[in-house]
Amino acid sequence: MNATIFRSAINIAAISGIYLSVAMLVPAFIDVYYGHPDSEVFFLSAFMTGGLSLATAAATRAGPPPFNKRMGFLVVNMLWLSGSIIGAIPLWLSSLNLTFAQAFFESVSAISTTGSTVIVGLDDAPPGVLMWRSLLHWLGGVGILALGLFIMPYLRVGGMSFFKLESSDTADKPFARIASYTRAFLAIYVAITLICAITYAALGMSRFDALNHAMSTVATGGLSTHDASFGYFKSLPLLWAATFFMTLSSLPFSVLILFVVRGRIDAWRDPQIRVFLAYLALFAIAASIFQRIENGVPFHEALAHSFFTVSSILSTTGFASDDFTQWGHFIVALAFVATFMGGCSGSTSGGLKAYRLIILFNFIRTGLYRLIYPDGIHAVRYGSMTVDIDLQRGVFLFFITYVAISAIGAIVLGLMGYDVLTAVSAAATSLSNVGPGVTQAIGPAGSFAGFHDAALYLLSFLMLLGRLEILTVLVILTPLFWKS
């Protein structure tokens, strides 16, 4: 490994740490406003992390080397690991009395927009802590979009966007300069967050709850300010509003930019959008009918809760309006399958993602055709585009490692003493960045507070793996990566 590349990666991570330390002032002043003593914790954490980050940035300052794949992989991993550690510090020092493993888990869950939590008693938690979790969600969402739109396509490990698919001619991109593109996506991200917050406030949330839930919704994170999540508000209009914004945030952000900035209606023809909306509607309607027939729930209520729950799981947000584990075995099975599927590439959602499911399906169909007509030409297609062999290989490599790591994670949790369903569900929901599992212990009405430190570190690692598209992390664990 070139020492210059390593030093530059540390420098970038340190600069990111400075920004995070400044962000800590927001929950600090929130605590000051509400008169909570934890404000001192955030001021102290901001001073410590900011000072250390500033010193590290100064010590590693040098001319940046030419950006290459090796540096890209290293920077991405350092940014997310350092961000998770910095985010954990005020949680660890807060009045919640968390162990560092619990604080680190909570920080990783927030910044990876997973939404799992070890905190019980959110209704009485310090307001600064609640705001910090939501802020980490929101900042993590910005980072995820930046990775999916700018970095992942270059590293060829994921992040398939409409720009990559619509044409091989780079002149067709909506912006000639990356700076213009960055300003556009930040403006839209902020605008959607503000509109979501205003909508929530108009439908009955307090301003504090509306802002926190808006940041969590747009980042498809799922951390709430109440133990009962959206169930606390007992409002069907709020459920429909959240369903809309969770679904919107699961769509490719590149398409939103093309539509809003350039008026490109044709951008919505991206096949993954149609497929994602189709299986969301199918799952939600099936759950609604089951709720009406088996549990006698009024259909309008069943429809609202089902669309909210399915959208929450598929978008990997993780909000809850009710404990769906009590709705019936069919719903639990549906939720477990949805845990793996995810939303669209180029969004803040996790999971396998719709575009990979499309390519996998077409690959299998093409393979079957070749069995019947072995001499025919059968291309694997994504919409009107032919999928090249490198992308096919990348999709299968991701899918295989995804399944293998889920299984290994479940086995290790089983060795730690957790029952089979809890182990499988915890590993799957962490790797998919969904949040709640499908058992009572870690489901919508539960939490991960009962997991011991070793299990929390394992699940934190799985959350980071899933957030960084798995291969981005695994590649730096290979000896070849570190050879000069």
PyMOL commands that set and color helices and strands:
alter all, ss='L'
color gray80, all
select helices_A, chain A and resi 3-23+25-34+39-59+69-93+100-111+122-124+127-155+162-166+170-172+178-202+207-218+229-232+236-249+253-262+265-269+271-295+299-314+324-326+329-341+354-372+389-415+420-431+453-467+471-477+479-482
alter helices_A, ss='H'
color red, helices_A
select strands_A, chain A and resi 381-382+385-386
alter strands_A, ss='S'
color yellow, strands_A
deselect
rebuild
show_as cartoon
